[in-house]
Amino acid sequence: MRLVLLLLAFALQLGAAVSPEFAERREKWRKANPDGILVLFGAKESEDLHYGFFQETNFLYLTGWEEPGAILILTPEPDKDEPGLMERARVPREILFLPQRVPSEEKWTGRKLGPSDENVAQVTGFAKVLPAEQFESQLRALLDLYPAIYALPGDASATINRLAPLRNTLDAAKQIAKLRMAKSEAEISAIQRATDASIDAHKAAWRMIQPGQFEYEIAAVMTSSYLMDGCRRSAYAPIVGSGPNSTTLHYSRNSRRMDSGEVVVMDVAAECAGYASDITRTIPANGHFTKRQRELYDVVLGAQRAAIAAVRPGMTIGKKTPDSLYQIALEYIDRHGKDLHGNSLGRYFTHGLSHHVGLDVHDASDTAERLRPGMVITIEPGIYIPEENIGIRIEDVILVTPTGAKVLSAALPSDPDELERALAQRK
């Protein structure tokens, strides 16, 4: 298993699809969608100096390819009873199109693999690799054989509509999401790797946090921890919100000085080898919860524990779906604790309970789908009361097992007594 994970990691980091898992995913697509061709466009080279290159994750999921400008075509397996069987049988099942190398640009962006390079099939994992300039002619030839085209919404669909204006382009996003929702052993191990690095980052922050520091100092400690641990980048913009900022769900300016007596919401996690984690802890800046903070914290923790205890195949994560984990958490919050006016706290739980985690931190999914073994989700209830300058969120990464749930982030304490003991060890 460790070897498979290492191969997948190298494939994602170095652009070499050495793992057979990517080909297996493409085969699953063919079996699930036997009626048409799939066309996916990889991301282009970024011209924004604020960001590095991010491969489009559906493209990455099916190819493992992390160089810009690539295009993928998958064709179905021919049905033995269909008309034109012989002609369709001669069509390549998959083609990867790569841009031609431009040495003058490679001085700036690094050497790329070109379609005519000697080792292109071995490195990409595709038997047929063609220059990107041949994409249009190849697509037109395939349109004569297959009536349906699957593509992602946006620029890809617009390109296909230009080439085939009378064809109906079907949305591939939901179909690929169905494949992405249940993770392989290698993917689960990669998510665990990102989770472990994120746990180390949270603990690093706990060891140095003090009232009077700026939120960005804590964010810097956390990001440097997982970058030094070999992770590529943050899975999302780090959120370190103290006092009034703790009540803003996706606060990421991280510019305020923290005061004693405040809670700090720390929603920070790593992306390692292409896979994300997502962890939140809420801690007292001075190391000790006030009575009111502890009261609200216990409500959120109780709601999280109730939801995690209910995780099993067949449950759902939508707000209004049958057998909803969200409803379990909401009902717990509504039954426990009051605001300063004696009202129940459910109105202060202002976001969803869960999302899938994978190549994207909010991974491709359908919230109406029932949970299955191998799915990786978050459980993250929260209460946010601006009137009291108190926001509390507790978030863990959960693997759905055949009988229930495994908390992949369990090594990071969430019990308030354990948190206070950990913070007592600060420098």
N, C-alpha and C positions, 0 to 999 in steps of 0.2 A: 504494500500500500504506500509506504513512504517513497519507494522508487517511482510509482505512478504519479504521486504528487509532485515530486521533483521534476519529472518530465513535463507535466502540465505547466508548472511554474516557468520552466525554461521556454516552453512553447509560447507562453503569454508574454514573457519579458523580452525574449530575443527574436520573436517573430518566426520561430521554427516549429511547425506543427508536428513534432515528433511523436506526440501521443496519438494513439488510434481513436481516442475518445471523440475527436472532432468529426472524423469520418462516420463514426457510429451515430452521432447526432444528425448528420445529414441523411443517413439512412432512415432514421426515425421520422424525419420530415417527409421523405418520399412515401413511407407507409401510411402516414396520416393524411397526406394530400396527394392522392394518385391522379388528380384530374388536370393538372396544369404545371407550368414552369414557375420557378421562384427566381426573382431577380433582386439582388441586394447590392447596394452601393456602400462601400466602405467610406469612412470619413476622408476628407481632403486634408492636405497639409495646412496646419493652422498658420495664418498670417498675423494672429494676435499675440504679441510678445508677452502678454499677461499669462498665457496658458500654454502648456505643452500640448503635444498631440494626444487626442483621446479617440480611440477607435470606436465606431458605432457598435454598441454592445451586442445587438442581434447578429451583426456581421461577425464580430469576434467570437460569439458563442458557436457559430456554425463552422468557422474557418480556423480560429486561433491565430489569424494573421493581423499583425499590428503595424504594417506600413501603410502609408496613405495612398489614396487614389485607386484602390483595387475594386473589382466588381466580381460578383458571383452569379453564376447561373446554375440552377439545379433542374434537371428534367426527371419526370416520373419513370419508374420501372414500367416497361411496356406490358400491357395486359395481353395474354396469349389469345384472347377472343376478340381483341379490338381490330377494326379495319386499319390497314397500313402497318401491320405488325413489323414486317421486315424493314421498312424504312425507319420506323421509330427505334427498332433494335440497334440500328447502326449509329444512332445519335449518342454523343457522349452524355453520361449521366451527370457529369459536373464539369464546369469550366471555371477556372480562376483567371481573370484578366488583370494584368499588371501594367503600370505605366512603363514606358521605355526609360532607361536611365538617362539622366541629364548631368554629366560630370560637373558642369559649372555651378549647378544648384547644390550638388552634393558637398561642395566646399563649405556650404553653410549648414546643411541639415544632416550630413553624414551619408555614407554609402548606402544605397538601396539595392534590393534584388531586382534584376530586370527579367523580362519574360524569356530572353534568349540566353541567360546564364546557364552554364553547364549543369549545375546542381539544383536547378529550380524545382524539379519534381520532388526530389528528396527533401528539400528544405520546406516547401509549402505543404507537402502531403497530397498534392493534386497531380494526377497523371497527365492532365491536359491543362497547360498554362499558355495563354495567348496574350499578345499585346493588347492593351486597352483600346487601341484604335480599331480593332476587329470586332468590338462588342456589337456595334449596330448591325453589321452584316450577319453575324451569328444569330442575333436575336430575330432578325427578319426571317432567316431561314427556319428558325424554330417556330415562329408564329404560324407557318403553313402546316405544322404538325399538331399543335396543341391549342385548344380554344381558350384556355384560361391562363391568366397571368397573375401571380401573387407578388406584391411589393409592399414596402413600407409607405405610409402616407408622406406627403411632402415632395421634396425635390425629385426623389426616385420615381414617384407616380407621375409627376409632370413630364419627366424625360420619356417614360414609356408611353404616355398619352401622345407625345409629339411623334414618336416612332410608329405607334399603332393607335391612331385616334378613334378607330371604330371598335376597339376592344375594351371590355370592361375589366379594369384593374381591381383585383380583390385585395383586401387588407391582410397582409401577412403577419401583422404585429400580434394579434390575438392567437394565431396558430403557433407562432414561435413561443409566445408566453406559456402556452400549455406544456411545451417541452421544457422550458427553463424553470418552471415552478418546482419540480421534483429534482433534487440535486443528486449527482453521483457521489460515490465515496471520495473521489479526488476533489470534487468541488467542496464537499463538507469539510475535508481536511484543510483546504485552502481558506475557507471561512474561519475555521478554528484557529489557523495560523494568524489571520488578521485580528481575531478576537483576543488571542493571547497577547499580541503586541499592544493592542488597545488597553488591555487590563494593566500591563506594565506602565503604560503612559498615565493612566489614572492614578496608580500608586505613586508614580514619580511626582505628580502634582500634589498629592496629599502630603508627601514628605516635606514640601517647602511652602505650602500656602500659609499666608499670614494676613490679618487685617492690615490695610494700608498698601497692599500691593495692587497693581493694575491687573485687570482681567487678561490683558494681552500677555502678561508675564506668565500666567498659568497656561494659556494656550501655547505659548512658545515652548515651555517645558514639555508639554504633552506631544506636540508635533515633532520636536527634536528627538523625543524618546523613540517613537516608532520609525522615524526616518533612519536613526542610528541602528535600529534593529533590522534594517534591510527592506522596509516597506517603501513602496514607490511614492505614495502621497496620502493626503487625508482623503477619507471616503466622502467627505462633504466639508463645507466650511465649519471650522471648530466653533462651538457655541459655549462661551463661558459668561454666564449672566448672573450678576450679583444684585441683591436687593431688588429695586424696581425692575431691573432688567431680567430678573428671574421669571417674570410674568409674561415676557414676550417669547413666543414659542420658538421662533427661528432667529433670535437675536444673534448677530455675529460680528458686530463692530468691536466688541471686546475692549472698549476704551475707558471704562469707568474704574475708579479706585474703590476697592472693596472696604467696607467698614465692619467693625466688630458688631456682632449681634445679627448679622445678615446670613441668609442662606445663599449658596452659590450653585446654580444648575450648570453641570459640566457635561455637555452632550458632544463627545469627541471620540472619533474612532479612525482606524487606519484602513487603507487599501493595500493589500499585499498580493503580489502575483496576480493582479487583476481582480481579486475578490475583496469585497467590503465587509466590514463589521459595523455595528451601531450600538453604542453603549451610552447610557446616561446615569449619572449619580448626582444626587443633591446633598451637599454637605454644609455644615456650619462654618463660616469663615474663621471663627475663633476657636473651633474645635468642640463646641458644646451647643446643642439645640436648646432654644428656649422652650418653655412649657407649651406654648402655642405652636411653635414650629414642630415640635415632637408630636403633638396631637394630630396635626395635618399630615405629617410624614407617615404616621402609623396607618392613617386611612388609605393613603396611596399604596403603601406597601401591602396592606391587607387586600386591596383590590387586585394588585399584581399577583399575589400568591393565589388568590381565588381563581383568576383567569388561567394561570399556569397549571394549576391542578386540574382544570377542565380541558386542557389541550389534549386532543387525541384525534385519530383519523375520523372524519365525518363532521367535525365542527367547522365553522366558518369564521371569518374575521371581519365581515362587513357590519356596518352599523345596524342594518335592518334585514339582514339575511337570516334564514332559519338556523337555529343552534349557534347563535352568535356569541363568541367570546367577549366582544365589546359589551353586549348587554349584561353579561355577568359582572364585568368590572364596573359598569355604570350603576347597576343596582346596588353593588356593595358600597360604592361611594355615597349614593343617595341614602343608604340606611345608616351610615356612620358619620358622625360629626355634623356641625352646623357652622354657618358663617356668623359674623358678629351680630346679625339681625335675627338669628334663629332659623334661617332658611337652610334647606338641605344643600349639600355641596355638589350635586350632580351638574348644576349649571356651570360650574367652574372647570369641568372636564370638557375642554373645548376642541379636542382633536380625536382622531381615530385611535384605536388601541394597538393596531398591528399593521405591519406590511411585510412583504417578502424581502429577503436579503440575498444578494448574489453578486453578479458582475456589476450591478448598480445597487446602491444602498437602498433605494426604493426599487426593488427589482421588478421585472416584468411579471405581471400576475393578473388574475381575475378574482376580485374579492368575493365573488359569489361562488367560486369553486370551493368544494369541500376539501379540508385538509387531508393530505395523504402522507404516508411515511416517506421521509427524505426531503420534505419541504423544510425550509429554514425561514423563520419569521421572528419578528420582535414582539414582545409584550411590554407596552409602555404607557400605563395610565399616568395621568397628571392632574394636578389641581393648581389653578392660577388665580390669585385673588389680588388684583391691583390695589384695592383699598387697604390691604395689609402689607403690600410690598413683599408678598410671599408667593413664590412659584415653586412647585415640587414636581419633579418627574423622575421616575425610576424605570430604566429600560434595560432589558436583557435580550440576548440572542438565543432563540429556542429552536432545537431540532425536533421535528415531529417524528416519533418512533411508532412502531406497530402497536404499542400498548399505551402510549402517552407522550411524554415530553422529556427531553434532555436539555438542561440549561448549559449552553456552551460557554457562557460568561459567568458561571457559578463561582469561579475563583476570586471574583471581585465582590467583597462584602456589600450587602445592602441593609442588613440589620442595623438599626441606629446605635445600639450599644457597641457593636463591632466597629462601626464607623468612628465613633468617639474614641475607642481604644486605639484604632489605627492613627487617628489624627494626634493623639497624645504622644506618638513617637516622632513627631516632626522635629526638624532641626531647629 
